[in-house]
Amino acid sequence: MTGGDGAGEEGAQQTPESTPPVFLVDALPPGEHAVLDGEEARHAVTVRRTRAGERLTLADGAGGLADCVVDAVAPGRHPSLEVTVCGRRVDPPPELRVTVVQALAKGDRGELAVELATEAGADAVLPWRAARSVARWDDGPRGAKALARWRAAARSAAKQARRGRVPEVPEPVDTAGLAALVAEADGGYLLEATAETGLKDVSLPERGELYLIVGPEGGVTGEELTALTRAGAVGVRLGPTVLRTSTAGAVALGTLGALTARW
């Protein structure tokens, strides 16, 4: 089994009351016994210092989970763990699926936004080529590399948060493409500091597909606001202060979690 970087706080030791760390695998083991190898095993052995007798959870990133006990640990250049599967379960998808539409941000703020949104429960993070985004993703290798970083951030954060589902990070969209998606959704909310209505005051759907749209550092343009509003998006604010583009999505997800059945 292979995967990316391991999960959890580095070097943290497990206590009987703690939630077992999650390690992502390509597919859950079909039988009672399995071997965890590759990068996930390296992290488990060298960073988390996992020992025999400790618990861990294997996840396929799509909701499938296998609760395991470590039988043996083989350190070295190519570390591995032998585990026994004690139980299997499925993390069901929420009835209200929330996609955070994140405008491209400069530096590592975009990756931070993906990380925070993942920890706050986003089901997907959609990159948006907003007009005032400082960052620009080309269609070539540079754009592919940036998208890979966002996907890696989602994967790492999902393990840190002990999530059984890794949020999808699709190819970026422009405003026209985003408007088309919002028009087909069950709800769309554009986070806008100048909006008169608060997110807590709108009527939220109980199920279906919902888009939370986070603009760039420079804000959305009048043309973008018109296009998204015509598609059905509602402008909402989160409070009296202005949040950074890297944190707004996570704060909005927390509000949704408290106001809907997602939490």
Salt bridges, closest charged atoms under 4 A:
ASP5 OD1 - ARG42 NH2 3.98
GLU39 OE1 - ARG42 NE 2.85
GLU40 OE1 - LYS159 NZ 3.14
ASP67 OD2 - ARG89 NE 2.78
GLU95 OE1 - ARG207 NH2 3.48
GLU111 OE2 - ARG149 NE 3.15
ASP123 OD2 - ARG262 NH1 2.89
ASP139 OD1 - ARG129 NH2 3.07
GLU168 OE1 - ARG97 NH2 3.45
ASP201 OD1 - LYS200 NZ 3.19
GLU209 OE1 - ARG97 NE 3.39
